Amino acid sequence: MGLGSASDVTLAKAREKAVAARALLADNIDPLAAKAAKSLVPTFGEFSDEILASLLPGFSNAKHRQQWAMTLRTYAAPLRAKPVDTIVTQDVVDALRPIWTTVPETADRTRQRIERILDAAEASGHRPGGLRNPASWKGNLKHLLPARRKLSRGHHAAMPYAAIPAFMVELRQREGMSAWALEFSILTAARTSEVLQATWDEIDLDAQLWEVPADHMKQRRPHRVPLPGRAIELLEQIRPYSSAGYIFSFGARGKAMSNMAMTMLVRGMTAHFMKGPSGPRPATVHGFRSAFRDWAGTETEFPRELAEEALSHLVGNAVERAYRRGDALERRRVMMQAWCDYVEPPANNTVAAFAA
């Protein structure tokens, strides 16, 4: 068994290699076979790319897929050339330290993803079993990296529900997919992703029903949305301008709109409706869901569970949900129509008069 070229390997290093090889022989392990097997161990970069290829199809969110790939290829770059069985805790610390305090949330997500890749390497037989994962936090990196500062971003900024009828006056003065998608999301209290991924085959205009498939839902369970009268009118108005696939399509090819389309529209429209201690600030698209919930809880007698079901939130524990098999569709239909009636722009109203 060769130990390397005399021009590259010092005598001391050759002796170390010889001692290691004899130790393997003493355990009845062929050192040549062990050397050949070690050469088959993938690098972190090779193995993480392989695992990503198997994981990414399971992510319904395109942004989530991009973030996984970016963090493992950019922030975990110092690990990519290392064989997965050689990575130790200090290697992970060295990779994370430059971003740990500057982008703490991204750094922790990177750590979690490194941990998952190394777990997969162990499960695949590329790392010894039973050892501590070098990227684990508890009892490991927790003692080597400073504690992350808690985020203080709070809730999504929500427009007061009392301001929405006047906001609708301004919104309906605009035309185009972004404005139509925003109004539809307000009327249905749906999430941005659910609206942007909505297709015509999910809509039953006769039954006034939108059936959202599980893979479009945050909770990964199908959700039925009763469509109030104005939502039906809006869909009929949109139909001539929409593609055969996505309802709120973008461009001639019928692609789904970007998730920033409604966000940018709201930012440009809502500052004068939002008064905070530091001055006006824009609302968020997600905040209209909060406005709907505040309206239902403050202005109506609809049960809390009904409003939560409309938002596709899980209500109660697993046992309660097992016995509550229905989704109270017809009761929710009454509630959503009441919401639609509430946000309908008042006659002879102006944005300026309301805001004043």
C-alpha positions, 0 to 999 in steps of 0.5 A: 500500500502506497502512502504517497509521493516522497516529494509530497508526504513527509517522513513523519506524515508517512509514519502516521499513515502507516500507524493508521493503516496497521490499526485498521488491520488490527481490527480486521479491516483492509486499509486499501478497501477503506481508502477506496470507500473513503474516496466515494464519500461525496463533498458537502456541495455534491451531497447538498445538491443531490438532496436539494434535487429530491426535496425541492419538488415538495416545496409548493412555494417558489420563494422557499425553493430559491431560499433553500438553494441560495443559503446552501450554495452561498452562505454554506460555501465554506463547507462545499468542498469538504467531504461530508464525513470530515465536517466538524463543529468548528467548520460549521461555526466558521461558515456561520459566524460572518452572518450570524449577527448581521442576518440572524434569521437567515443565519439560523435557517442556514444552520438548520438546513446544514443540520438537515443535510448532515443528518441525511448524510448520516442516514445515507451512510456517508457519516458515522452513526451515533455522533452529534450533528456538527450543526445542532444547536442545543448543547453544541453551537449554542455555546459557541455562537452568541444568542440571536436577537429576538425579532421585533417586526410584529404583526402585518400592518392592517388597515382598520376595517372601518376604512376599507369601504372608502379604500374600495372607492379608490381601488375601483378607480384602478383597472388591471390584474393587480387591482382586481386580484387585490379586491378579490383577496379582500372580498374572500379574506384569502391569502396572497398565494391562494389568490395568485395561484387560483385557476379557472377550474377551481371556480364554479360560478353557478354554485358561487364556490371557489375550491382551493386544492390542498397544495395551494393551502398553507395547512395543506388541506383543501378549502372551500370559499363561498363567493359573495355576489361582488366576487362573482361580478369581478370574476365575470369582469376579469374573464375576457382579460384572463388566460385559460389557466391562472385567473389573475394572469400576467402577460400574454403567456398566462403566467401567474402574477408576482407576489409583489404585484399586490404588495406594491399596489397597496404600498402606493395606496394605503399610507393616508389610511394608516396613522401611526405614532411615527406618521402614516405607514402603508398597510399590507395585503395580508393585513386585510385578513386581520381587518376581516377578523376584527370586523367579524369579532367586533361588528357581528354576532358570527361565532369565532369558529366561523370566522377562523374557518373562513381564514382556513385556520385550524380550530380546536385540538385534534380530537375536536377537529376529528368530530367537526367534519363539516366546514359550515359552508352555507353559514360562512356564505352568509358571513362572507356576503355580509363582509362584502356588503360592509366593504361595498363603497358607500354612495357619494363617498370620497376617499378624502372625506373619509380620511379626514 
